[in-house]
Amino acid sequence: MINVSVLFFGATAEAVGERQMEIDLQQPTNAREAFTEIVETFPQLKSHSLLYAVNQEYAGGDEAINDGDELAIFTAVSGG
């Protein structure tokens, strides 16, 4: 097991009711699997258009997740 910090921003924080939490994940895992597990834990996030970051870098899904990493979840924002 590995422990990671999950940060929620904007509407995701409102949906989850938390801004930050620690979670344990099975290892090895990648960003796609980690974020899928988080969304399954908080199904209210499924209604949002989400973006993800690992250690302050946008995540595409294949990034390895390691003990102590920081995962961030936020809503996609469109401008005009």
Phi, psi and omega in degrees: 000146174236153180248130179231155176263131179246126179250135178246134182237148174059229184297333179292322177296320178295318182294321184273332182085012180219154173257334181206146174204162175255137176227156175256137180233153173290148177242144000280152177215160175240176184301317181301313180294319180297313182290327175298317179296321179295316180294325176294326178289327181237076185300341177297342177286342183297337182275000181255151170274108192256149169238154184229153175220148174239120180051046175068023175236132177309140183252135176266339177128334184268356182295136176289141177253129183239163178305132178088358180293160177248124178250136179236140178234129180210162182274146175291135181244130176252145181245175180215000000 
